[in-house]
Amino acid sequence: MSKLLAVGTVAFDAIETPFGKTDKILGGSGTFVGLAASQFGVETGVVSVVGGDFPQSYIDMMNSKGINTDGVEIIKEGKTFFWSGKYHNDMNSRDTLVTELNVLEHFSPVVPESFKDSDIVMLGNLHPLTQASVLDQMSKKPKLVVLDTMNFWMDIALNDLHDVIKRIDVITINDEEARQLSGEYSLVNAAKKIHEMGPKYVVIKKGEHGALLFNEGNMFYAPALPLAEVFDPTGAGDTFAGGFCGFLAKTGDVSFENMKNAIIYGSNLASFCVEKFGTQRMEELSKDEVTERLLAFKQLTQFDIEIS
């Protein structure tokens, strides 16, 4: 079984959707990746930074799930990164109300010695220079490096982003970001362009419409499971990435065929994440629930057809 290193935010969110609103709750890309990966029992380390206002109970919860938090720096005199957003009725679009970088503004990740030899590295949505600094600290070349990014970094740090993209194996972005990064509207052509930038695999997330996986002319599509209610989509993309990386870490197989399964596992876990606000659903998720929904995914996507 492989070791997984996840670098990202551990943060506070305040969220408003058509179903309700929250005060400050636990969020952050590193948190969601870690919780999703914990479903596979893999050794997962999270590298992040929080302030003195971050409750010890949250750290204890992550540790209880088998998530190593040695790489989470606590700046006692600082405040934790905070994001607040309001979702529109379609739950696909949102307005950012507040972004307070706080301790994240000068975050310089330090990878614990015990995770410098990680087989799989998940670089969460951070400044490209921060992502690159993590790769510089690894004691050996990881078997697989997965990178998440967003249009904000394309707007303000495109050259730095191109530099780090050359060093990774998998990029996970949404369809809008894929179009911006490549300059192509067709997602097939966008994936080709992004391949040429360095990554062997391109994962394009399409929210409630599932995800696409591209690799050197090969293509795979996984739908999102239709849900009766979606309460909060905030951590869905990071949960997807954590499930994707967690499954690959558990199996130790980074082939295209196995990545298809990883996409399904990621989509499956993301479908739970959106059912409650913040991390609540992922914290209480059982193995039996995961298995039951995987079977539902299988029934949704399998069919027999005769081709004459």
Disulfide bonds with the S-S distance in Angstrom:
none
